[in-house]
Every structure is written in C-alpha cells, then in structure tokens.
Amino acid sequence: MSGSPISPDFEETRSSQIAILINGTSEMARMIRAYDWAGTPLGPIPSWSETLVATVNLMLHSPFPTILSWGPEMVFLYNDQAIPTLMGKHPQALGGLYRNVFHEAWDLVSDDLEACYLRGETSVRDNMFIPILLNGVLEDHYWSYSLIPVYENGQIAGVYDAYRNTSEIVMGARRLRESEARLKLATEVAKLGVFVWHIDEGRANWENDEMYEIFGRAREDGPVNGAAFMDEVVHPEYRETFRQAIEATLQTGGNFRFQGRICLPDKTLRWIEVNGQLQSQLDQSSRQILGTIRDITQVKNSDQALQDSSKHLGELAAIVDSSDDVILSKDLDGTITSWNPAAVRVFEYSAEEMIGASILKIIPEYLQSDEKIIIDNIRAGRRVEHFETIRLTKSGKLLDVSLTVSPVRDEHGKVIGASKILRDITGRKQLEKSLLQAEKIAATGRMAATIAHEINNPLEAIVNLHYLLRPMITDPEGINYLNTIESELSRVSHIAKQTLGYYRENAIATSTSLSELVLHAITIYEPRCTAAGIGIRRFLDSSRKVMLRRGEMMQVISNLISNSIYAMSAGGVLSISVQDVESPQDGVVLAIQDDGAGIAAHNLPHVFEAFFTTRSTVGTGIGLFVAKQLVEGCSGQIEIESNTNPENHGTTVRVFLPISST
C-alpha cells in the first residue's frame, strides 16, 4: 500500500493497536476490526496507511449510508447506515471487490467510479435507476449518490461514496403522479368538481372545468367567492343548512357535508352534493376545505321518480285489493296471472284455484269465441272498453258483467298480456229493467191522463148543454131520454176520473229526506253515467225532511238526471247538490248541473210546456212539464238556467221545496 506504514511499536499489541486505529462501538467498526484483511489487497489493519485509517473512521461515523472503495481493486467497506441498503449482501460484502458485490449494477456505475478514481471527477447523481439483485430476483431501485476521490500523497487512493436509496421517494412521486392522473380521470368520469375553499379569506379555487360546468359559469368568469356564493348561488331554502354544515366542520374538525339546491345564472335549479375535509395550521391562522362537488340533480329526480313510482304502485296495489270491481291479469294465452279479493267474492274461486288456470273457466261455453276477439285486440295494442257480456261463477250462476281490458307491455313496449277490470252489472241490469217497466207504466199513465183531460173538456160542455136542455123537454119520453143521457154522462165522467186517478199517486205526503232520495237516484244512474264517461259530483249537505210524495219526487229527480245524461253525449261532469236555505223561505234546494251543450235562449221559455222537446229522436216532451206539476203540487218551485257559450256551457235546474207545505 502507498503512504507511510504504521509504526512497528504497534506490533506488540496488535489487537490494542487495531482498536486504537479503528475506533467506535458500531456493528461495522467491530466487524472491520475482526475481519481478516491479510487476505485482501489492503493487508492487515496495522499496515494500513494513515489516510485509509482516517477515511474508514470518517465513514464509520458518517450519519449517511457510505461506501469506501479502496485501491485500484476497489475493496468494499461500508458503515452501519449502509447495511439496510445492501439488500441482503451484508455481511458478505465486507472486504469484497465492488464489481463483485454489485456485479448486477457494475455496468451502470462503473463509468462514474472509474472517472472518479482514475481522473478525480466528482460525480453527483439524483434518483438514478440501478436495479439490485435480491434473493436471485432483480429489483428496481433508485439511488442518489455523490462520489468523492480520496487523495493520498497526491494520488487518488480510493472513492468515498455517500448515498441513499431513493426508491420510496421516486416510487412515491410516481405513485402520486399516477394517483393524480387517476384522480383527474376519476373526477372527469364521475363528473366531480374539485375545489379549495380558503375560509378565512372567503376565497375559492375551482380546480377543474367540471366546477364551472356544475355552476353554469365560463372559466373566464372565475369562481364565485365570499358572501356572493351564499346569497346568489345557494338556494334560499338551503342557506341555513349550508351555514350549519360550515359551523359544524369548523367546531369539530369533522368532514364537511352538504346536500342541497343551487341557483344557476340562468335561474335553473340544480341539486349538488359537497364533500370536503378541513385543513388548518396549528395556530389556526389559515383554514381551508379541500373537497369535491357532484351534480346529483338526475339522481334526485330519479329518486323522486322511484319514490313516486313505489308510492303509486303501493296505491295501485291497495286499490286493486280494496276494489269492489274484479281486477285480474292474464297472459296472451289466456292464463290468469293475478286475481284480486273482489274476484274471489264475485266468482267464488280462490286465488289459488284461478292463478295459472285458463280465463275460459269463467266464460260460458257459448261465449268463449268472444275471448279470441278480445285477445286479438289486445295483441294489436287496442283497448277494449265497457264490453258487456256474461260470465259464469263457480256455483254455476250467470252474471251480467261489463269488461274493460287493457294491454300490458314490457319495458320494450311489447304487449305481453292483458289487465282486465270486470264489474258485476247484474243488479244494474235488473234496475234498468225495473226502470224501463216503470217508465212504460208512467208513460201509459201520462197518456191516459192526457186523454182523460181531453175528454173532460167536451164532457163538461155536454153536461152544461144537458142542464140547459132539461127545462125545455116536457114530453115524458123526452124526459126519459134525458135521464138516460144524464146517467151515461155520469158513467163517462166516472171513467175519466178513474183514468186520471191512474196517473196520480194516491199515497199521502210524508216527511222525507230529500238527500236520501237523491242518493238513491244516484245509485241507480251512476253505472249509466260511468259507461257514458260522466263523472258525478255530489254535495248532499242537507239532512232536513220535507213533506212530499216519494214516488212523485223520485220521478222528478229521475227526469232531471236523465235529461242531463242525454245532454252530455260526449261525457262530462254531473253535479248534484242538496242544501238548506232560509231565504226567501225556509226549505231545501236541489240543484242538478251538467256541462252539456246547453239550451238555446229562445227555447228556455218553453221547456216546461207539455210535449216541447229539443231532441229529434228521443223524448216525449212532457218530462219537465210533469216535473213542474209535481213540484208545484208540493208547494215548491222549479227553475232552469242554461248557457250555450263554448267556454262555459251547460244547464242547471233548481228545485225548491219548503219545510212545511201550505
């Protein structure tokens, strides 16, 4: 070795000399002292030059990972701080040659080492990629190092290498960049706006374009800051919620959470969701919230639509279960898929008996061909409405029913089945038959009364003539003829009276609730109104009783309702009310109102005349005439008003009945 040899005085106590030469208690100090250096180009420690000893001690006491490569062979020495970086090469690396210790990296570092050793060039490298072999696997690592030549007697004797493994820093930076890229991509895909809100300054940084998109602003307009954000952007209904969220975050240091509506410059309303974290200095001198904003308008609308849909489905299910009408569904093969409680009650079959069974089970055999017609209409997407037919119960009873059948479609609009509403109209059919029969009887009575009335007029004239003729006849035979004439006239008069009595009700007037009579009439006519597309509004606010003949007043109410139904051939609304009045007289008023075409003004004065009608095909023209006679027979009054204006058309008939008739 070059340089001055160690004094021979140290040979006597070799170990003491070595301890004095290589000082310190570190692991590598002990290992260097104990190592057999005689078998290396360096030779035993006592023979080391003062420069080598001094450099080794400097290395051992360095706080940084350090490698000393000595001599042209570049014998490898290192300190304790270098042990973790040697990747499993410790302790075998001590005393080896650099090119052997890091043979996998030699080609990458040899130029710098040789330039330093041979030419004295100092090399400084930052984050240099140098793979290292560990357990037979080559791992990627990054290193920062500085190579300094060590001079001895004017010649370079070694290379002092202070370094550190920067793999975590480099990989961390790379991961940070990748994370930032992923975050940027995620915010773009998720349409998240990113912001930094400097609370104490009342200033915000909008970090990406999505922020401007959410708030409906151009980038050149800049962010909305301070009080303007609260006063102009946050919807008034959510400003207090926003303030409370800020206060909670500042007081507790917890995350900032807000969900509410905002107002855009064009007055559009949007829903946003804000999530952020509070960051502040220890002295609270600077506080800021870092966070994201998401436009959740579509989510809110979808949630509301889902809630409405769920509510609607729940309501529909409740309606189906509580409906008095039979509601069932079937597929296009006629197989029943649902069967509500009303179906159980009407047809006497349980749901278990009918679900999965054919719809033909409740159709009489002679009408089963109708089902094919219905299904063909459903397949074509056509609705079948108010189809009146007959159905069969479990006990064999035949029912008159009215069907409304609608196509059921899947999410693609394809018809996959049918929903059927079935109403038992057996009672209505019987009522219609009874009413028809009663109408026939009433018509016969009205005709008989008219005829009797017409007979009475000439009959009275004949009786008067007979009275005048009697003093003039003195002949016994003539007197006998006059007596016969008088007897026959009496008989004809009696017949006429009997005929008039046929039309007039003989029952005495009784105290009766007009509201109850109206309700009974509504019950009779409601199915007919439904079939005609007419809705009924009822306001039966009176519980008073008036003196009347039930049959006569029922005929009045029926006539008025029937007239309104004829007036609304295209459907409409029929309003019926019964109310108490005190002026001009204490009593009850029945009002029947329709929104039909109305009666022309020039016809109104004649509507209560016998045989007057505005209909060309139906009606006798004596309905209102009779109604007026019957109402006035109860000391009541009847009046009518009508309008043919296209914007406000319809007819209202009012009937007043006093509490006590005089």
C-alpha positions in Angstrom: 0.0 0.0 0.0 1.2 3.5 -0.7 1.6 6.1 2.2 3.5 5.8 5.4 3.3 2.4 7.2 2.1 2.2 10.8 4.9 2.4 13.4 6.3 -1.0 14.4 5.8 -0.1 18.0 2.1 -1.1 17.5 3.1 -4.7 16.5 3.5 -5.8 20.2 -0.1 -5.3 21.0 -1.8 -5.9 17.7 -5.4 -6.1 18.9 -4.9 -3.0 21.0 -3.4 -1.2 18.1 -6.4 -2.2 15.8 -8.8 -1.0 18.4 -7.0 2.3 18.6 -6.8 2.5 14.8 -10.5 1.6 14.1 -12.4 3.2 16.9 -16.1 3.1 17.8 -18.6 0.6 19.0 -20.8 0.3 16.0 -21.5 -3.0 14.3 -19.3 -2.3 11.3 -16.5 -1.0 13.5 -16.4 -4.3 15.3 -16.7 -6.3 12.1 -13.9 -4.3 10.4 -11.6 -4.8 13.4 -12.4 -8.5 13.4 -12.1 -9.0 9.7 -9.0 -10.9 8.3 -7.8 -8.2 6.0 -4.5 -10.0 5.4 -6.1 -12.0 2.5 -7.2 -8.8 0.8 -5.3 -6.2 -1.3 -5.5 -3.9 1.8 -3.4 -6.2 4.0 -3.8 -6.3 7.9 -5.1 -3.2 9.6 -1.8 -2.3 11.3 -0.3 -2.0 7.8 -3.0 0.5 6.6 -1.9 4.0 5.8 -3.0 6.9 8.0 -5.2 8.1 5.1 -7.0 4.8 4.9 -7.5 4.6 8.6 -8.7 8.2 8.8 -11.1 7.7 5.9 -12.5 4.4 7.4 -13.1 6.2 10.7 -14.8 9.1 8.9 -17.0 6.6 7.0 -17.9 4.8 10.2 -19.0 8.0 12.0 -21.0 9.3 9.0 -24.7 9.6 9.6 -25.4 8.7 6.0 -25.1 5.4 4.2 -21.5 5.4 2.9 -19.3 3.0 0.9 -15.5 3.3 0.7 -13.9 1.7 -2.3 -10.2 1.5 -1.8 -7.4 0.9 -4.2 -7.5 0.1 -7.9 -9.3 -3.2 -7.0 -11.9 -1.1 -5.2 -12.1 -3.1 -2.0 -15.5 -2.7 -0.5 -16.0 -1.2 3.0 -19.2 0.4 4.5 -20.8 1.7 7.6 -23.8 0.7 9.8 -26.1 3.1 7.9 -25.4 1.2 4.6 -26.4 -2.2 6.0 -30.2 -1.8 5.2 -29.4 -0.7 1.7 -27.2 -3.7 0.8 -30.3 -5.9 0.0 -29.1 -9.0 1.8 -25.4 -8.6 0.7 -24.3 -7.9 4.3 -22.0 -9.1 5.8 -20.5 -11.0 2.8 -19.9 -7.7 1.0 -17.3 -6.5 3.5 -13.8 -6.9 2.1 -15.1 -7.9 -1.4 -14.5 -6.1 -4.6 -17.1 -3.5 -5.7 -17.5 -5.2 -9.1 -18.3 -8.5 -7.4 -20.5 -7.1 -4.7 -22.7 -5.2 -7.1 -22.0 -7.2 -10.3 -25.6 -6.6 -11.5 -25.1 -2.9 -11.3 -21.5 -2.6 -12.4 -22.2 -1.6 -15.9 -24.4 1.3 -14.7 -22.0 2.7 -12.1 -18.5 1.7 -13.4 -18.2 4.8 -15.6 -18.7 7.1 -12.6 -16.5 5.1 -10.3 -13.6 4.9 -12.8 -14.0 8.5 -13.7 -13.7 9.4 -10.0 -10.8 7.0 -9.2 -8.8 7.5 -12.4 -9.4 11.1 -13.2 -10.6 12.6 -9.9 -14.0 13.6 -11.2 -16.6 14.1 -8.6 -19.9 12.6 -9.6 -23.4 13.6 -8.2 -26.4 11.6 -9.3 -30.0 12.0 -8.2 -32.6 9.3 -8.4 -30.5 7.1 -10.7 -32.1 3.9 -11.8 -29.9 1.0 -10.6 -31.5 -2.5 -10.3 -30.2 -4.6 -7.4 -30.2 -8.4 -7.2 -32.0 -9.7 -4.0 -32.5 -13.4 -3.4 -32.0 -14.1 -7.1 -34.6 -11.6 -8.2 -33.6 -8.3 -9.8 -35.5 -5.5 -8.2 -35.9 -1.9 -9.4 -34.3 0.7 -7.2 -33.4 4.3 -7.4 -30.3 5.9 -5.9 -28.9 9.3 -5.2 -25.1 9.4 -4.6 -22.0 11.6 -4.7 -18.5 10.1 -5.5 -15.6 11.9 -4.0 -11.9 11.0 -4.7 -9.7 10.3 -1.6 -6.2 11.6 -2.2 -3.1 10.2 -0.5 0.4 11.7 -1.2 -1.0 13.5 -4.2 -2.5 10.3 -5.7 -6.1 9.0 -5.7 -6.2 6.1 -3.4 -10.0 5.5 -3.1 -13.5 6.6 -3.7 -15.8 7.9 -0.9 -19.4 7.2 -1.8 -22.1 8.9 0.3 -25.5 7.8 -1.0 -29.1 6.9 -0.2 -31.8 4.7 -1.6 -34.5 7.0 -3.0 -36.7 4.2 -4.3 -39.5 5.1 -1.9 -39.3 8.8 -2.8 -39.2 8.1 -6.6 -41.9 5.5 -6.5 -43.9 7.6 -4.1 -43.7 10.5 -6.5 -44.6 8.2 -9.4 -47.5 6.9 -7.4 -48.5 10.4 -6.6 -48.4 11.4 -10.2 -50.3 8.2 -11.2 -52.8 8.9 -8.4 -53.2 12.4 -9.5 -53.8 11.2 -13.1 -56.2 8.6 -11.8 -57.9 11.2 -9.6 -58.2 13.5 -12.6 -59.6 10.7 -14.7 -62.0 9.7 -11.9 -63.2 13.2 -11.4 -63.8 13.6 -15.1 -65.6 10.3 -15.4 -67.6 10.8 -12.2 -68.1 14.5 -13.2 -66.7 15.7 -9.8 -65.8 19.3 -9.4 -62.7 19.8 -7.3 -62.3 22.9 -5.1 -60.2 24.5 -2.4 -62.0 26.9 -0.2 -59.9 29.4 1.8 -62.4 30.0 4.6 -60.7 33.0 6.4 -60.2 34.8 3.1 -63.6 34.0 1.7 -62.0 32.8 -1.5 -62.3 29.6 -3.5 -60.1 27.9 -6.1 -62.0 25.9 -8.7 -59.5 23.3 -9.7 -61.2 21.8 -12.8 -63.6 22.5 -15.6 -66.3 20.4 -14.1 -66.7 23.1 -11.3 -67.6 25.7 -14.0 -69.9 23.2 -15.7 -71.8 22.4 -12.5 -72.3 26.1 -11.6 -73.1 27.1 -15.2 -70.2 29.6 -15.5 -67.5 30.2 -18.0 -63.9 29.8 -16.8 -63.1 33.4 -17.7 -65.9 34.4 -15.2 -63.9 32.8 -12.4 -65.2 31.3 -9.2 -68.0 32.8 -7.1 -66.4 33.9 -3.8 -67.5 35.0 -0.3 -70.9 36.2 0.5 -71.9 36.1 -3.2 -71.8 32.3 -3.1 -74.2 32.2 -0.2 -76.5 35.0 -1.5 -76.6 34.2 -5.2 -75.8 30.5 -5.6 -77.1 28.6 -2.6 -80.9 28.3 -2.8 -82.7 30.3 0.0 -84.2 27.1 1.4 -80.8 25.6 2.0 -78.7 28.6 3.2 -79.2 27.8 6.8 -78.3 24.2 6.3 -75.1 25.3 4.5 -74.2 27.6 7.4 -74.8 24.9 9.9 -72.6 22.5 8.0 -69.7 25.0 7.9 -70.0 25.7 11.6 -70.1 22.0 12.5 -66.9 21.5 10.4 -65.1 24.4 12.0 -66.1 23.5 15.5 -65.4 19.7 15.4 -62.9 19.5 12.6 -65.0 16.8 11.0 -65.7 16.4 7.3 -67.8 19.0 5.5 -71.0 17.5 4.2 -73.8 19.4 2.3 -76.6 18.4 0.0 -79.0 21.0 -1.4 -80.1 23.1 -4.3 -78.3 25.9 -6.1 -79.4 28.6 -8.5 -77.5 28.9 -11.8 -77.1 32.3 -13.6 -79.9 31.3 -16.0 -82.2 30.6 -13.0 -82.0 26.9 -13.5 -82.1 24.9 -10.2 -79.7 22.0 -9.6 -79.0 19.6 -6.7 -75.4 19.3 -5.5 -73.6 17.1 -3.1 -70.5 18.5 -1.4 -67.8 16.5 0.5 -64.7 18.1 1.9 -62.0 18.0 4.6 -60.8 20.8 6.9 -57.1 21.6 6.8 -55.6 24.2 9.1 -52.3 25.4 10.5 -51.6 24.7 14.2 -52.2 28.3 15.1 -55.4 28.4 13.1 -54.0 31.2 11.0 -55.1 29.6 7.8 -58.1 27.3 7.4 -59.2 25.7 4.1 -61.6 23.0 3.0 -60.5 20.7 0.2 -63.4 18.8 -1.4 -65.5 17.7 -4.4 -68.9 18.7 -5.7 -71.2 16.5 -7.6 -74.3 17.4 -9.6 -76.9 15.0 -8.3 -79.9 16.6 -10.0 -80.6 13.5 -12.1 -80.1 11.2 -9.1 -82.6 13.3 -7.1 -85.1 13.3 -9.9 -84.6 9.5 -10.3 -85.0 9.0 -6.5 -88.2 11.1 -6.5 -89.5 9.3 -9.6 -88.7 6.0 -7.8 -90.5 7.1 -4.7 -93.4 8.3 -6.7 -93.4 5.1 -8.6 -93.2 3.0 -5.4 -95.9 5.1 -3.8 -98.0 4.8 -7.0 -97.5 1.0 -7.1 -98.4 0.8 -3.4 -101.5 2.8 -4.1 -102.4 0.7 -7.1 -101.9 -2.5 -5.1 -104.2 -1.1 -2.3 -106.8 0.0 -4.9 -106.7 -3.5 -6.6 -107.1 -5.2 -3.2 -109.8 -2.9 -1.9 -111.7 -2.5 -5.2 -115.3 -3.7 -5.4 -114.6 -4.5 -9.1 -112.9 -7.6 -10.2 -109.3 -6.9 -11.3 -107.2 -9.6 -12.9 -104.4 -10.1 -15.3 -103.6 -12.7 -17.9 -101.0 -13.6 -20.5 -101.7 -13.7 -24.2 -102.6 -17.4 -23.9 -105.4 -16.5 -21.6 -103.7 -17.9 -18.5 -104.6 -15.9 -15.3 -101.7 -14.4 -13.5 -103.4 -12.3 -10.8 -106.8 -12.5 -9.1 -107.9 -9.8 -6.5 -110.2 -10.3 -3.5 -113.2 -8.9 -5.4 -112.8 -11.7 -7.9 -112.9 -14.2 -5.1 -116.1 -12.7 -3.8 -117.8 -12.4 -7.2 -116.8 -15.7 -8.9 -116.4 -17.8 -5.7 -113.0 -19.1 -6.8 -109.9 -18.6 -4.6 -106.7 -17.1 -6.0 -105.0 -20.4 -5.6 -107.7 -22.0 -7.8 -107.5 -19.4 -10.6 -103.9 -18.3 -10.9 -102.4 -20.5 -13.6 -105.8 -21.5 -14.8 -107.4 -20.5 -18.1 -109.7 -17.5 -18.3 -112.2 -19.8 -20.2 -113.0 -21.3 -16.8 -115.4 -18.3 -16.0 -116.7 -17.9 -19.6 -119.9 -19.8 -20.7 -119.1 -22.2 -23.5 -121.4 -20.4 -26.0 -119.4 -17.1 -25.4 -115.9 -18.5 -25.4 -115.4 -17.3 -29.0 -115.5 -13.7 -27.7 -112.3 -14.3 -25.9 -110.4 -14.7 -29.1 -111.7 -11.4 -30.3 -110.6 -9.7 -27.1 -107.1 -11.3 -27.3 -106.7 -10.3 -30.9 -107.5 -6.7 -30.0 -105.0 -6.8 -27.1 -102.3 -8.3 -29.3 -102.8 -5.3 -31.7 -102.4 -2.9 -28.7 -106.1 -1.9 -28.7 -108.0 -1.3 -25.5 -111.5 -2.9 -25.1 -113.8 -0.7 -23.1 -117.2 -1.4 -21.4 -117.8 -4.6 -23.2 -121.0 -6.1 -21.8 -121.2 -9.8 -21.7 -122.0 -12.8 -19.4 -119.7 -14.7 -17.0 -120.0 -17.9 -15.0 -119.4 -18.3 -11.3 -118.1 -21.4 -9.5 -121.7 -22.3 -8.4 -123.0 -22.0 -12.0 -124.6 -18.7 -11.6 -124.6 -16.4 -14.7 -123.6 -12.8 -14.2 -124.1 -9.8 -16.4 -120.7 -8.0 -16.4 -119.0 -5.0 -18.1 -115.4 -5.6 -19.1 -112.6 -3.1 -19.7 -109.4 -4.8 -21.0 -106.1 -3.1 -21.5 -102.8 -4.3 -23.0 -99.8 -4.9 -20.6 -96.4 -4.1 -22.1 -92.9 -4.9 -21.2 -90.0 -2.4 -20.9 -89.6 -2.5 -24.7 -93.2 -1.7 -25.4 -94.1 -5.3 -26.5 -97.6 -6.5 -25.5 -97.1 -9.4 -23.1 -100.5 -9.7 -21.5 -103.7 -8.0 -20.5 -105.2 -6.3 -17.5 -108.9 -6.8 -17.0 -111.4 -4.8 -14.9 -114.8 -6.6 -14.6 -117.8 -5.1 -13.0 -120.8 -7.1 -12.0 -123.7 -5.2 -13.5 -126.4 -7.8 -12.8 -128.1 -5.5 -10.3 -127.9 -2.6 -12.7 -129.4 -4.6 -15.4 -132.3 -5.6 -13.1 -132.7 -1.9 -12.1 -132.7 -0.9 -15.7 -135.4 -3.4 -16.5 -137.4 -2.2 -13.5 -137.0 1.4 -14.5 -137.9 0.6 -18.1 -141.0 -1.1 -16.9 -141.8 1.8 -14.5 -141.3 4.2 -17.4 -143.6 2.3 -19.6 -146.3 2.3 -16.8 -145.7 6.0 -16.2 -145.9 6.8 -19.9 -149.1 4.9 -20.1 -150.4 6.8 -17.1 -149.3 10.1 -18.6 -151.1 9.2 -21.9 -154.2 8.1 -20.0 -154.2 11.4 -18.0 -153.8 13.4 -21.2 -156.7 11.5 -22.9 -158.9 11.8 -19.8 -158.1 15.5 -19.6 -159.1 16.0 -23.3 -162.3 14.0 -22.7 -163.3 16.1 -19.7 -163.5 19.3 -21.7 -166.2 18.2 -24.2 -167.8 16.2 -21.4 -168.3 19.3 -19.4 -169.8 21.1 -22.4 -172.3 18.3 -22.9 -173.3 18.3 -19.2 -173.9 22.0 -19.5 -176.0 21.6 -22.6 -177.9 18.8 -20.9 -178.6 21.1 -18.0 -179.9 23.8 -20.4 -182.0 21.4 -22.4 -183.8 19.8 -19.4 -186.4 22.6 -18.8 -187.2 22.6 -22.5 -188.3 19.0 -22.6 -191.7 18.3 -21.1 -192.6 15.2 -23.0 -192.3 12.1 -20.8 -190.5 10.1 -23.4 -188.1 13.0 -23.9 -187.5 13.3 -20.2 -186.7 9.6 -20.1 -184.1 10.1 -22.8 -182.6 13.0 -20.9 -182.4 10.8 -17.8 -180.6 8.1 -19.8 -178.2 10.7 -21.2 -177.5 12.0 -17.7 -176.7 8.5 -16.4 -174.3 7.8 -19.3 -172.6 11.2 -18.8 -172.1 10.3 -15.2 -170.6 7.0 -16.2 -168.2 8.6 -18.7 -167.2 11.2 -16.0 -166.5 8.4 -13.6 -164.4 6.6 -16.2 -162.4 9.8 -16.8 -161.9 10.3 -13.1 -160.7 6.7 -12.8 -158.3 7.3 -15.7 -156.9 10.5 -14.0 -156.6 8.6 -10.8 -154.4 6.0 -12.6 -151.7 8.6 -13.2 -152.0 10.5 -9.8 -150.3 8.8 -6.9 -152.8 8.0 -4.1 -150.2 7.8 -1.3 -150.3 10.7 1.2 -147.3 13.0 1.6 -144.8 12.0 4.3 -141.8 13.7 6.0 -138.9 12.5 3.8 -135.1 13.4 3.5 -134.5 14.8 0.0 -130.8 13.9 0.3 -131.8 10.2 0.8 -134.0 10.3 -2.3 -131.2 11.9 -4.4 -128.6 9.4 -3.1 -130.9 6.6 -4.2 -131.3 8.1 -7.6 -127.5 8.5 -8.0 -127.1 4.8 -7.1 -129.5 3.9 -9.9 -127.9 6.2 -12.6 -124.2 6.0 -11.6 -123.4 2.9 -13.7 -125.0 4.6 -16.7 -123.0 7.7 -16.1 -119.8 5.8 -15.8 -120.4 4.0 -19.1 -121.1 7.4 -20.8 -117.9 8.9 -19.4 -119.7 11.2 -17.0 -118.3 11.9 -13.6 -120.7 12.6 -10.7 -120.0 15.2 -8.0 -122.3 15.1 -5.1 -122.8 17.7 -2.3 -125.6 16.3 -0.1 -125.3 18.8 2.7 -128.9 18.7 4.0 -130.4 16.4 6.5 -133.7 18.1 6.6 -137.0 16.4 5.9 -139.8 17.9 3.8 -143.4 16.8 3.2 -143.7 15.1 -0.2 -144.9 12.0 -2.0 -141.8 9.8 -2.5 -142.9 8.4 -5.9 -143.7 11.7 -7.4 -140.4 13.3 -6.2 -138.4 10.3 -7.3 -139.9 10.8 -10.8 -138.9 14.4 -10.8 -135.3 13.6 -9.8 -135.1 10.8 -12.3 -136.4 13.0 -15.1 -133.8 15.7 -14.4 -130.8 13.3 -14.1 -131.9 11.6 -17.3 -132.1 14.9 -19.2 -128.5 15.8 -18.0 -127.2 12.4 -19.2 -128.7 12.9 -22.7 -127.2 16.4 -22.8 -123.6 15.1 -22.2 -123.3 12.6 -25.1 -119.5 13.1 -25.2 -119.1 12.7 -21.4 -118.7 15.4 -18.8 -119.4 16.2 -15.1 -122.8 15.9 -13.4 -123.0 17.9 -10.2 -125.9 17.2 -7.8 -126.4 19.1 -4.5 -128.9 19.3 -1.8 -128.6 22.3 0.6 -130.6 24.0 3.3 -131.9 27.6 2.7 -133.6 30.1 4.8 -134.4 32.9 2.3 -136.8 33.8 0.8 -138.4 30.8 2.7 -137.2 28.1 5.0 -136.6 25.0 2.9 -134.3 22.8 0.9 -132.9 23.3 -2.6 -132.0 20.5 -5.0 -129.6 21.6 -7.8 -128.7 19.4 -10.8 -126.0 20.8 -13.1 -124.4 19.4 -16.2 -121.7 20.7 -18.7 -123.6 19.6 -21.8 -124.2 21.7 -24.9 -126.9 23.8 -23.2 -130.3 25.0 -24.3 -130.7 27.9 -26.7 -132.0 31.1 -25.1 -135.1 31.2 -27.4 -136.1 27.7 -26.2 -135.8 28.3 -22.5 -139.3 29.9 -22.0 -140.9 26.8 -23.5 -139.1 23.9 -21.7 -141.9 23.5 -19.1 -144.6 23.3 -21.8 -146.2 19.9 -22.5 -144.7 18.0 -25.4 -142.0 20.6 -26.0 -138.6 18.9 -26.8 -135.3 19.9 -28.4 -134.5 16.3 -29.2 -135.3 14.9 -32.6 -135.1 11.2 -31.9 -135.9 10.6 -28.2 -138.2 12.1 -25.6 -141.9 12.8 -25.3 -141.6 16.5 -24.3 -143.7 16.1 -21.2 -140.9 15.2 -18.6 -140.3 18.8 -17.4 -144.0 19.5 -17.8 -144.8 16.7 -15.4 -141.9 17.6 -13.1 -143.2 21.2 -12.8 -146.7 19.9 -11.9 -145.4 17.6 -9.3 -143.1 20.2 -7.7 -145.8 22.8 -7.5 -148.1 20.2 -6.0 -145.7 20.2 -3.1 -145.9 24.0 -2.9 -142.4 24.1 -4.4 -140.8 25.9 -7.2 -138.6 24.7 -10.2 -136.4 26.9 -12.3 -133.9 26.4 -15.1 -130.9 28.3 -16.5 -128.7 27.3 -19.4 -125.7 28.6 -21.4 -124.5 27.6 -24.9 -121.3 29.6 -24.7 -118.4 27.3 -25.9 -116.3 28.3 -22.9 -119.0 28.0 -20.3 -121.8 25.8 -21.5 -124.3 23.7 -19.5 -127.6 23.6 -17.8 -128.7 23.9 -14.1 -132.1 23.0 -12.8 -133.0 24.1 -9.2 -136.0 22.7 -7.2 -137.0 24.4 -4.0 -139.2 22.6 -1.5 -140.5 24.3 1.6 -140.1 22.7 5.1 -143.9 22.8 5.5 -146.2 23.0 2.6 -149.4 25.2 2.8 
